[in-house]
Amino acid sequence: MKVAFGADHAGYALKNRLAEVAKELGHEVLDLGCSGPESVDYPDYAAAVCGKVTEGAADKGVLICGTGIGMTIAANKIPGIRCALVHDLFSAKATREHNDSNVLAMGERVIGPGMAEEILKVWLSTEFSEGERHKGRIAKVTGLEGASAIHP
């Protein structure tokens, strides 16, 4: 699998470690930065990673910032992206099985590197369940892309 990685200045160290873990697992890694502690804008890296996913140059993406929140918000503005902010193993599995998430976000200031590695392993190895109810829900979420107001 080809996995694109991106981080801002608050997440680059964890991004580098997780990219190495992905390589150790046999995945091809696209490292889209950043590469140091100098302040950068997280939306730029979210856009770069998500662009690779939506254009098919990467199968999945991983985004790291201080909390994971900013990256998740930015990523989910991009049509076709289903980014999940995950800091536990149950959610890592559930978001792949039920939501077919294609981008994973984590916060370096929130989670330790050992747990982040385990989350990455679970997330990369879990397949979408292909359940009809999940497919229907994902279709509804996709239908929200570009919507300005939704009334049930």
C-alpha positions in Angstrom: 0.0 0.0 0.0 1.2 3.6 -0.7 0.7 5.9 2.3 1.2 9.6 2.2 2.4 11.3 5.5 2.2 14.9 6.4 2.6 17.0 9.6 3.1 20.5 10.8 5.8 21.6 13.2 4.0 20.2 16.2 3.8 16.7 14.6 6.9 16.2 12.5 8.7 14.0 15.0 5.8 11.5 15.4 5.2 11.7 11.6 8.8 10.6 11.0 8.5 7.7 13.4 5.2 6.5 12.0 6.5 6.7 8.4 9.4 4.4 9.5 6.9 2.0 11.0 4.9 2.0 7.8 8.1 1.2 5.8 8.9 -1.6 8.3 5.4 -3.1 7.6 6.2 -3.1 3.9 4.3 -0.1 2.8 5.5 2.6 0.4 5.8 6.0 2.0 5.3 9.4 0.5 6.7 12.0 3.0 5.1 15.3 2.2 6.7 17.2 5.1 7.2 19.2 7.2 10.7 18.2 8.4 11.4 20.5 11.4 10.3 22.6 14.3 9.9 25.8 12.3 6.3 27.0 12.4 4.2 26.1 9.3 0.5 26.1 8.5 -1.2 22.7 9.0 -3.8 23.2 6.2 -1.0 23.2 3.6 0.1 19.7 4.7 -3.5 18.4 5.0 -4.1 19.6 1.4 -0.9 17.9 0.1 -1.7 14.6 1.7 -5.4 14.6 0.8 -4.6 15.6 -2.7 -2.4 12.5 -3.1 -5.2 10.3 -1.7 -8.0 11.8 -3.9 -5.9 11.7 -7.1 -5.0 8.1 -6.4 -1.2 8.7 -6.0 -1.6 7.3 -2.4 -4.0 4.7 -1.0 -4.3 6.3 2.4 -3.0 9.3 4.2 -1.7 10.0 7.7 -1.7 13.5 9.3 -0.1 14.6 12.5 -0.2 18.0 14.3 -0.3 19.0 17.9 -3.8 17.7 18.7 -4.9 16.2 15.4 -7.9 18.5 15.4 -6.8 21.1 12.9 -5.6 18.5 10.5 -8.9 16.7 10.7 -10.9 19.8 10.1 -8.8 20.8 7.1 -8.8 17.3 5.6 -12.5 16.9 5.9 -13.1 20.0 3.8 -11.7 18.1 0.8 -14.2 16.2 -1.2 -13.6 12.5 -1.1 -11.7 12.5 2.2 -12.9 10.7 5.2 -10.4 11.7 7.9 -10.7 10.3 11.4 -9.0 11.7 14.5 -8.0 8.6 16.5 -6.2 8.2 19.8 -7.3 4.7 20.7 -7.2 1.2 19.2 -11.0 0.6 19.1 -11.6 3.8 17.1 -8.7 2.9 14.7 -10.5 -0.3 13.8 -14.0 1.0 13.8 -13.3 3.9 11.5 -11.9 1.6 8.9 -14.6 -1.1 9.3 -17.6 1.2 9.5 -16.5 4.6 7.9 -13.9 3.4 5.4 -11.7 6.3 6.5 -9.0 7.0 4.0 -7.0 9.5 6.2 -5.9 9.0 9.8 -5.1 12.0 12.1 -3.4 12.0 15.4 -2.0 14.6 17.8 1.7 14.3 18.9 0.9 16.4 22.0 -2.0 14.1 22.9 -0.7 10.5 22.4 2.5 8.7 23.1 4.6 7.2 20.3 4.0 3.6 21.3 0.2 3.9 21.2 0.5 5.9 17.9 2.4 3.1 16.3 -0.2 0.5 17.4 -3.0 2.7 16.1 -1.2 3.0 12.8 -0.8 -0.8 12.5 -4.4 -1.5 13.3 -5.7 1.3 11.0 -3.5 0.1 8.1 -4.4 -3.5 8.5 -8.2 -3.2 9.0 -10.4 -3.5 5.9 -13.7 -1.8 5.3 -16.5 -4.2 6.2 -18.4 -3.6 3.0 -21.6 -3.7 5.0 -24.6 -2.3 3.2 -25.7 -0.1 6.1 -22.2 1.3 6.2 -22.1 1.9 2.5 -25.4 3.7 2.7 -24.2 6.0 5.5 -20.9 6.8 3.7 -23.0 7.7 0.6 -25.0 10.1 2.7 -21.9 11.7 4.1 -20.5 12.0 0.6 -23.8 13.7 -0.4 -23.0 16.4 2.2 -19.9 17.5 0.4 -20.6 21.0 -0.9 -23.9 21.3 0.8 -24.6 24.7 2.5 -27.5 23.7 4.7 -29.1 20.3 5.5 -32.6 19.9 6.7 -33.8 16.3 7.5 
